[in-house]
Amino acid sequence: MKKYLIRSGMLPTDVFDAAKIIANNSIGGNVGNLIYAYSIYRTLMTEDVEFVPDYYRVNPADAPYINENYDAYFIPLADAFRPDFENTLKSYTKLINRLTIPVYVIGVGVRIDFEPDFTKKNSYDPAVVDFVKAVLKRSAMIGVRGEFTSRYLTHLGFKEGIDHVIIGCPSMYANGRHLRIRDTEINENSIVTINSSKLSPNHVLEFIDRSKNEFKHHYFIPQWYKELKMIYLGGPNLEKPKPHYQGKTTDELYVQDRVRYFLNAKSWIDFIGEADFSFGARLHGNITATIAGTPSLIIPKDGRMRELTDYHALNYVAGNELTEQTQIMDLIEKSDFHRCEHVHEENFNRFIHFLNHNGIPHIYEQDLDLVEAPLDKQLQEIQLLPPVKSFIHCSAAEMGERFETVMSNVLEQKNERIVKLKSQVKSHQVRTKHLEGTLNRKAVRIALKTANLFSKKNS
């Protein structure tokens, strides 16, 4: 049985309630990470493999323990080449340089403008160079999300096809080679899921907000960690509110009970798979729809989304094409929801080649058309939790229970940290005592040698 460490906050088979996820931030700040991780787990979780999440812990001091207990370290990343992730990259570099086991980066991207300038120098470039060099010492090649990231790394001196290769987003390979978008009837009576990003331009948010009213049965699926806290506990509301983004529990969609926050990937995929259409400005909100076979329309807001939209041929409309007169039904009529199917098999084959080139075992080694994975069998035996509904639709008793559960989880987490710190202190004390004993013995030997020298000299 091989034991792998993976950058993740939870396993797809973990049944974490909202309180536990809030206490531990098990989604890494965005529930879209669950979709990303689900695909990688499903692809790599063979019968003789055990995965252990690192719970987003990055500490170079953990290297000896990792080397001793794991056979490899998998680090799936999103747009990690960005200013506010620079320090984490540096920590990863220090950790990786101390590891002796293989380290695989399955997907990483650069945060970049919609129309990128590759000649521009970035403050984090040196950190990226050091990180990539460290990873390449422990694996054959890095998988990057799209053309922009590939060109960025090439600009930094790394060779495309040798040091890095485009594999897209691993989320898209959740079902392997199989990808089929259903033909659905999309009209005012359709079930529609909506996703949105507060970071999108105001006119994009206005379009999404306006378009939702074209459908009687629409549901908003938020993704931020802060939104889970707001939905589960009733606050705090999101900072710096925008007029067309649902950022308060008193906003329309929350009051109408049209908000669903998912706590696991499988439930999210199943729910959106029952919808007729999905649209919005979230990458994984619409990738989830795509792998569920639901027609979708994505509005990419920057280069990191654009490179994946282009690579996977996702159905999209550019934000600068939207005006106050743009109608969602017109865009649907012009859409080719099946275009992603035409490139998927080639993209999947390239992803498998990347895995094989790195010597990474996977479930498709014997059959590229495999349908049922070991993870699927495990999930069939687990009762996953339903999505979280808004706080304002809870009874007083349930409200109190939610607060109590969160506090209990927070206290439990603190107690675990205290126990761990005490263990570390004890370990350091033992180590210090050992070193003191070693130093004392060395001091005695040095004193005896010095005494002998003096005695010989005097004689």
DOVO-760986 format. One record per residue (C-alpha): y, x, z. Coordinates in pm, 1 decimal, always signed. Each point is the difference from the previous one (the first is absolute). Layout:
// residues N
((Y; X; Z)) ...
***
This chain:
// residues 459
((+0.0; +0.0; +0.0)) ((+334.3; +143.1; -108.2)) ((+302.7; -62.1; +217.6)) ((+341.0; -18.9; -164.0)) ((+345.0; -13.9; +155.5)) ((+248.1; -211.1; -195.2)) ((+371.5; -68.7; +25.2)) ((-3.9; -361.8; +104.7)) ((+90.8; -225.1; +290.2)) ((-313.9; -211.8; -3.7)) ((-327.7; -57.0; -182.2)) ((-41.4; -299.6; -235.0)) ((-272.1; -115.0; +241.0)) ((+225.3; +19.8; +307.7)) ((+95.7; -338.8; +140.4)) ((+341.2; +78.7; +146.4)) ((+215.2; -291.9; +105.3)) ((+376.3; +0.2; -48.7)) ((+62.6; +118.7; +356.2)) ((-216.2; +308.7; -44.3)) ((+155.0; +80.7; -338.4)) ((+348.8; -35.4; +148.2)) ((-84.5; +219.8; +299.1)) ((-148.6; +277.2; -215.9)) ((+178.6; -51.9; -332.9)) ((-344.8; +0.5; -158.6)) ((+147.8; -76.7; -342.9)) ((+220.2; +309.1; -20.6)) ((+319.6; -203.2; -27.7)) ((-112.3; -212.2; -296.3)) ((-302.0; -226.8; -32.5)) ((-26.5; +107.3; -364.6)) ((-168.6; +313.5; +135.8)) ((-304.0; -214.1; +82.0)) ((-53.1; -74.3; -370.0)) ((+33.3; +367.6; -88.4)) ((-247.9; +102.6; +270.2)) ((-242.5; -286.0; -75.9)) ((-53.6; +124.2; -355.1)) ((-63.6; +358.4; +107.0)) ((-237.1; -106.0; +276.8)) ((-192.2; -223.4; -239.6)) ((-25.5; +271.0; -265.4)) ((-106.3; +283.8; +230.0)) ((-197.1; -178.3; +271.7)) ((-355.3; +72.6; -115.5)) ((-304.6; -77.1; +214.6)) ((+2.8; +348.3; +158.5)) ((+372.4; +20.5; +78.1)) ((+196.7; -80.0; +313.8)) ((+378.4; -19.5; -16.3)) ((+225.6; +53.1; +300.6)) ((+372.7; -86.8; -19.1)) ((+244.9; +265.0; +121.4)) ((+236.7; -280.2; +110.3)) ((+282.9; +182.8; -181.0)) ((-13.9; +287.1; +247.2)) ((+111.5; +333.7; -146.3)) ((-31.1; +286.7; +249.0)) ((-82.3; +357.4; -111.6)) ((-153.5; +58.7; +343.7)) ((-279.1; -242.8; -95.0)) ((-135.0; +239.3; -265.2)) ((-287.1; +148.8; +208.8)) ((-123.4; -344.9; +99.4)) ((+20.9; -128.8; -358.7)) ((-182.7; +304.2; -136.3)) ((-279.6; -45.0; +252.0)) ((-47.7; -376.6; -31.7)) ((+69.1; -98.0; -362.2)) ((-134.3; +89.8; -343.1)) ((+324.7; -70.9; -188.3)) ((+350.2; -139.2; +45.3)) ((+131.9; -265.0; -239.9)) ((+376.2; -46.8; -20.5)) ((+106.4; -296.9; -214.0)) ((+379.8; -8.3; -29.2)) ((+261.7; -222.1; -160.5)) ((+348.3; +134.8; -84.7)) ((-32.5; +290.6; +243.8)) ((+228.0; +233.4; -194.1)) ((+324.4; -126.6; +147.5)) ((+264.2; +114.5; +253.1)) ((-110.4; -201.4; +303.7)) ((-362.7; +114.2; -37.8)) ((+85.3; +370.9; -24.6)) ((-78.9; +84.3; +361.4)) ((-333.4; -181.3; -20.9)) ((-84.4; +197.7; -314.5)) ((+77.0; +321.1; +186.9)) ((-230.0; -105.8; +283.6)) ((-275.2; -80.0; -249.3)) ((+47.1; +342.0; -158.1)) ((-40.4; +176.4; +334.5)) ((-307.0; -208.3; +78.5)) ((-164.4; +48.9; -340.8)) ((+57.8; +376.8; +11.3)) ((-205.8; +7.3; +320.3)) ((-285.4; -210.2; -138.2)) ((-320.8; +140.0; -145.0)) ((-138.0; -331.6; -131.3)) ((+91.5; -155.6; -338.1)) ((+327.2; -193.8; -13.2)) ((+47.7; -261.2; -272.0)) ((+330.9; -164.3; -92.8)) ((-97.7; -319.6; -181.1)) ((+331.8; -122.5; -130.1)) ((+351.8; +115.7; +76.8)) ((+337.6; -73.2; -154.5)) ((+362.1; +102.3; -4.9)) ((+282.0; -233.6; +98.7)) ((+225.1; +12.7; -299.6)) ((+262.4; -199.0; -190.0)) ((-95.9; -258.0; -260.4)) ((+136.6; +240.6; -260.9)) ((-96.4; +336.0; +155.5)) ((+170.2; +337.9; -36.6)) ((-266.3; +271.8; +31.0)) ((+250.7; +283.8; -10.5)) ((+154.1; -105.2; +330.4)) ((-98.7; +207.6; +302.8)) ((-104.6; -184.9; +313.3)) ((+20.0; +116.2; +359.8)) ((-369.9; -73.3; +46.4)) ((-120.6; +197.8; -305.2)) ((-106.9; +309.0; +203.4)) ((-197.6; -221.1; +238.4)) ((-176.6; -163.5; -295.5)) ((-85.9; +339.3; -152.0)) ((-148.3; +125.1; +328.2)) ((-195.5; -323.9; +49.9)) ((-150.5; +1.3; -349.7)) ((-95.0; +368.7; +28.2)) ((-172.4; -66.9; +332.4)) ((-198.7; -293.8; -142.0)) ((-104.3; +197.2; -309.6)) ((-157.2; +261.7; +227.3)) ((-230.9; -269.8; +133.8)) ((-67.7; -205.5; -316.9)) ((-3.5; +40.3; -378.0)) ((+275.7; -240.5; -98.8)) ((+252.1; -252.5; +133.1)) ((+11.5; -357.2; -129.0)) ((+354.0; -128.4; -67.0)) ((+121.3; -353.8; -53.9)) ((+167.6; +22.5; -339.4)) ((+191.9; +185.1; -267.9)) ((+313.7; +54.8; +207.7)) ((-188.4; +168.4; +284.2)) ((-196.4; +207.9; -249.3)) ((+320.6; +118.8; -169.1)) ((+156.8; +68.6; +339.1)) ((-289.3; +224.7; +110.8)) ((-4.7; +170.6; -340.1)) ((+370.7; +70.9; +43.8)) ((-84.6; +163.4; +335.1)) ((-246.2; +232.7; -171.7)) ((-334.1; -179.4; +30.4)) ((-215.7; -53.3; -309.7)) ((-89.3; -346.9; -120.1)) ((-373.3; -37.8; -57.8)) ((-72.6; +301.4; +219.7)) ((+189.8; -45.5; +326.2)) ((+70.9; -370.4; -31.8)) ((-104.0; -298.9; -208.5)) ((+129.1; -356.1; -31.2)) ((-237.8; -251.2; +157.6)) ((+238.9; -289.7; +64.2)) ((-31.3; -201.2; +319.2)) ((-356.0; -4.1; +143.2)) ((+67.0; -361.1; +106.1)) ((-54.9; -102.1; -360.9)) ((-360.4; +122.2; +13.9)) ((-97.7; -220.5; +292.7)) ((-254.0; -173.6; -224.9)) ((-87.6; +306.8; -201.9)) ((-8.5; -32.4; -375.2)) ((+25.1; -379.5; +19.1)) ((+343.8; -158.7; -38.3)) ((+52.3; -345.3; -139.9)) ((+308.5; -217.2; +34.5)) ((-76.5; -371.7; +12.4)) ((+167.5; -244.2; -238.1)) ((+175.2; -246.5; +227.9)) ((+225.5; -297.9; -45.2)) ((+344.0; +98.2; +130.3)) ((+231.4; -294.0; +62.2)) ((+198.2; -157.8; +281.3)) ((-320.5; -109.0; +174.9)) ((-158.0; +345.9; -6.8)) ((-81.1; +202.1; +311.4)) ((+229.9; +301.1; -14.1)) ((+31.5; +305.4; +225.5)) ((+328.5; +185.1; +28.6)) ((+78.7; +352.7; +112.5)) ((+338.6; +158.9; +34.4)) ((+166.7; +320.9; +110.0)) ((+319.4; +4.2; +199.8)) ((+81.7; +328.7; -175.6)) ((+22.8; -168.5; -340.4)) ((+344.2; -62.2; -158.1)) ((+167.5; -324.3; +101.7)) ((-35.4; -159.8; -343.9)) ((-377.7; +62.2; +9.3)) ((-24.4; -156.8; +345.6)) ((+204.1; -295.4; -125.8)) ((-237.8; -46.2; -293.7)) ((-308.4; +6.5; +224.3)) ((+158.6; -236.9; +251.6)) ((+109.9; -240.6; -271.9)) ((-327.9; +14.2; -190.0)) ((-218.0; -95.4; +296.4)) ((+147.7; -349.6; -10.5)) ((-158.4; -58.6; -340.8)) ((-336.4; -36.8; +174.6)) ((-90.6; -263.8; +258.3)) ((-278.4; +207.0; +158.0)) ((+139.9; +347.5; +58.7)) ((-72.9; +253.5; +273.5)) ((+192.9; +310.6; +96.4)) ((-212.1; +304.3; +90.7)) ((+210.8; +258.1; +186.8)) ((-121.4; +358.4; +38.9)) ((+219.6; +191.1; +244.8)) ((-122.1; +86.1; +348.1)) ((+332.6; -131.9; +134.8)) ((-71.3; -334.1; -164.0)) ((-334.4; -26.2; +177.5)) ((+178.4; +42.3; +334.8)) ((+257.7; -259.1; -101.3)) ((-263.0; -250.5; -114.2)) ((-231.4; +51.8; +297.2)) ((+257.2; +23.4; +278.3)) ((+294.8; -188.5; -144.1)) ((+220.6; +309.0; -24.3)) ((+184.0; +220.7; -28.2)) ((+129.0; -107.1; -338.4)) ((+34.4; +257.6; -274.6)) ((+306.5; +221.6; +14.7)) ((+278.4; -19.8; -260.0)) ((-86.7; -345.5; -133.5)) ((+32.9; -80.4; -368.8)) ((+88.3; -352.1; -118.4)) ((-307.1; -42.4; -223.4)) ((-263.0; +167.8; +215.9)) ((-193.5; -192.3; +265.5)) ((+68.6; +226.9; +297.5)) ((+26.3; -246.4; +290.6)) ((-251.7; -237.6; +155.0)) ((+255.3; -277.7; -51.2)) ((+8.2; +58.4; -375.5)) ((-130.9; -265.9; -234.6)) ((-347.2; +136.7; -72.7)) ((-76.5; +57.4; +368.8)) ((+120.6; -345.7; +100.6)) ((-210.1; -157.9; -275.7)) ((-309.4; +197.0; +108.0)) ((-27.0; +168.6; -339.1)) ((-39.7; +356.5; +135.8)) ((-335.7; +177.0; +32.4)) ((-43.6; +350.9; +138.9)) ((-344.3; +149.6; -60.9)) ((-182.2; +221.7; +248.7)) ((-268.3; +133.9; -233.0)) ((-40.3; +73.1; -369.1)) ((-294.4; -230.7; -74.4)) ((+169.8; -315.4; +133.1)) ((+313.0; +83.1; -198.2)) ((-195.7; +52.4; -322.6)) ((-197.9; -321.7; +53.0)) ((+314.1; -206.2; +71.1)) ((+195.7; +124.4; -298.2)) ((-311.1; -42.3; -213.7)) ((+32.7; -376.2; +52.5)) ((+357.1; -1.4; -131.5)) ((+103.2; -74.0; -357.3)) ((+282.9; +252.4; -15.9)) ((+168.0; +276.8; +200.8)) ((+339.4; +158.2; -50.8)) ((+249.7; +221.8; +176.1)) ((+127.0; +349.9; +64.5)) ((-285.3; +147.2; +204.4)) ((-240.7; +241.1; -165.3)) ((-306.5; -76.3; +210.9)) ((+91.5; -364.9; +27.3)) ((-60.3; -27.0; -373.2)) ((-279.9; +256.9; -21.2)) ((-184.5; -216.8; +253.7)) ((+42.7; -292.9; -237.6)) ((-120.4; +211.1; -292.2)) ((-323.2; +116.3; +164.6)) ((-55.6; -359.1; +116.0)) ((+24.3; -110.7; -365.6)) ((+320.8; -199.3; +46.5)) ((+278.0; +14.1; -263.6)) ((+304.5; +180.1; +134.7)) ((+349.2; +117.5; -84.7)) ((+149.8; +305.0; +169.1)) ((+364.3; +107.3; +11.3)) ((+0.7; +381.2; +49.5)) ((+309.3; +130.0; +176.6)) ((-40.1; +378.1; -28.4)) ((-190.0; +281.1; -167.6)) ((-288.8; -0.7; +246.5)) ((-78.8; -360.5; -95.0)) ((+78.9; +48.8; -366.0)) ((-247.1; +285.8; -52.7)) ((-284.2; -211.3; +139.3)) ((+107.4; -311.2; -186.2)) ((-0.6; +200.1; -323.8)) ((-328.4; +182.4; +68.2)) ((-193.6; -315.2; +88.1)) ((+182.9; -215.9; -257.4)) ((+90.7; -256.0; +264.2)) ((+190.6; -303.2; -118.0)) ((+363.7; +58.2; +95.7)) ((+365.0; -73.7; -60.1)) ((+263.0; +265.9; +65.5)) ((+261.9; -92.0; +256.0)) ((+285.9; +73.7; -239.8)) ((-135.3; -269.0; -233.9)) ((+48.6; -274.7; +258.6)) ((+313.9; -214.0; -5.5)) ((+111.5; -320.5; +168.3)) ((-134.2; -187.4; -302.1)) ((-349.0; +156.5; +7.5)) ((-268.9; -259.9; +64.5)) ((-341.3; +87.5; +145.8)) ((-177.2; -245.5; -232.3)) ((+147.6; +173.8; -304.6)) ((-128.6; +336.1; +125.7)) ((-344.6; -147.9; +63.0)) ((-11.6; -139.1; -351.4)) ((+78.4; +345.7; -145.4)) ((-240.2; +186.9; +229.0)) ((-322.9; +170.3; -98.9)) ((-194.5; -13.2; +323.6)) ((-302.5; +167.5; -159.7)) ((+169.1; +321.7; -112.6)) ((-121.8; +186.7; +310.1)) ((-360.9; -72.3; -101.8)) ((+38.5; +202.9; -319.9)) ((+69.1; +332.1; +178.2)) ((-205.1; -52.0; +312.9)) ((-334.8; +139.3; -111.6)) ((+157.0; +322.0; -129.3)) ((+203.3; +36.0; +321.1)) ((-309.9; -62.2; +211.6)) ((-198.6; +261.2; -192.1)) ((+279.0; +251.9; +56.9)) ((-5.6; -79.4; +372.7)) ((-377.1; +54.0; +11.2)) ((+40.7; +330.0; -184.7)) ((+250.5; +106.0; +267.6)) ((-250.1; -83.3; +274.7)) ((-279.9; +182.7; -180.9)) ((+218.3; +304.9; -69.7)) ((+67.8; +26.6; +373.5)) ((-366.3; -53.4; +84.2)) ((+75.7; -320.3; +193.5)) ((-304.0; -230.5; +37.1)) ((+62.9; -364.5; -96.2)) ((-184.6; -326.3; -57.1)) ((+22.1; +20.7; -380.6)) ((-197.6; +323.2; -42.5)) ((-311.0; -180.8; -125.7)) ((+158.4; -312.3; -146.7)) ((+359.3; -24.9; -124.8)) ((-41.3; -377.8; -22.8)) ((-105.3; -43.4; +363.7)) ((+118.3; -334.7; +133.3)) ((-109.7; -18.3; +366.5)) ((+94.1; +290.2; +225.4)) ((-131.8; +88.4; +349.1)) ((+339.3; -102.0; +139.9)) ((-39.7; -348.7; -150.3)) ((-324.1; -50.1; +194.4)) ((+167.5; +107.5; +323.6)) ((+292.4; -237.1; -52.1)) ((-235.7; -293.3; -58.7)) ((-121.6; +37.0; +358.0)) ((+349.4; +7.1; +154.3)) ((+222.0; -293.1; +91.7)) ((+344.7; +123.6; -106.3)) ((+314.4; -144.5; +152.8)) ((+220.6; -242.7; -194.3)) ((+362.5; +83.7; -87.5)) ((+269.3; -33.6; +264.4)) ((+227.3; -302.7; -16.3)) ((+358.2; -11.7; +118.7)) ((+79.4; +4.9; +371.9)) ((+208.8; -316.2; -20.8)) ((-306.5; -205.9; -93.9)) ((-187.5; +100.1; +316.1)) ((-35.5; -203.3; +313.6)) ((+167.0; +127.2; +316.5)) ((-339.1; +109.1; +130.0)) ((-76.0; +198.1; -314.4)) ((+343.5; +163.0; +8.7)) ((-64.5; +117.9; +353.4)) ((-346.7; +121.1; -94.5)) ((+142.7; +204.5; -288.5)) ((+246.4; +179.6; +229.2)) ((-267.0; +59.0; +263.3)) ((-246.3; +141.0; -255.9)) ((+255.7; +239.2; -147.0)) ((+102.5; +127.6; +342.0)) ((-363.7; +43.8; +97.1)) ((-63.7; +206.3; -312.8)) ((+312.1; +209.5; +56.1)) ((-104.3; +74.9; +360.1)) ((-354.0; +80.4; -113.7)) ((+138.5; +238.7; -258.5)) ((+218.5; +170.1; +260.7)) ((-293.6; +36.2; +238.2)) ((-208.5; +154.4; -278.4)) ((+279.0; +247.9; -68.9)) ((+24.4; +86.6; +369.7)) ((-376.9; +61.1; +19.8)) ((+17.2; +213.1; -313.9)) ((+296.2; +199.3; +130.9)) ((-177.3; +58.7; +331.5)) ((-304.0; +122.0; -191.9)) ((+218.1; +233.5; -204.7)) ((+171.3; +130.5; +314.7)) ((-338.9; +62.3; +162.7)) ((-119.1; +177.9; -313.4)) ((+313.8; +217.8; +2.0)) ((-49.7; +74.7; +370.3)) ((-358.8; +112.6; -62.4)) ((+117.4; +210.1; -292.9)) ((+282.9; +149.1; +207.9)) ((-240.2; +82.7; +283.7)) ((-233.1; +165.5; -248.5)) ((+285.0; +203.3; -147.4)) ((+120.5; +99.4; +348.2)) ((-350.1; +118.8; +84.8)) ((-19.0; +193.2; -326.9)) ((+340.4; +158.2; +61.2)) ((-97.1; +90.9; +357.5)) ((-319.6; +167.5; -118.7)) ((+191.8; +185.6; -268.7)) ((+260.0; +106.8; +255.9)) ((-273.3; +132.8; +228.6)) ((-158.2; +193.7; -287.8)) ((+336.4; +145.1; -101.2)) ((+72.9; +98.5; +361.5)) ((-338.7; +170.7; +31.4)) ((+46.9; +184.1; -329.4)) ((+347.9; +112.7; +110.9)) ((-136.7; +116.8; +335.0)) ((-273.8; +195.8; -173.5)) ((+253.1; +165.8; -229.3)) ((+213.6; +103.8; +294.2)) ((-299.5; +126.2; +197.4)) ((-114.6; +210.8; -299.2)) ((+350.4; +133.7; -50.5)) ((+39.6; +95.8; +368.4)) ((-339.9; +166.4; +8.3)) 
***
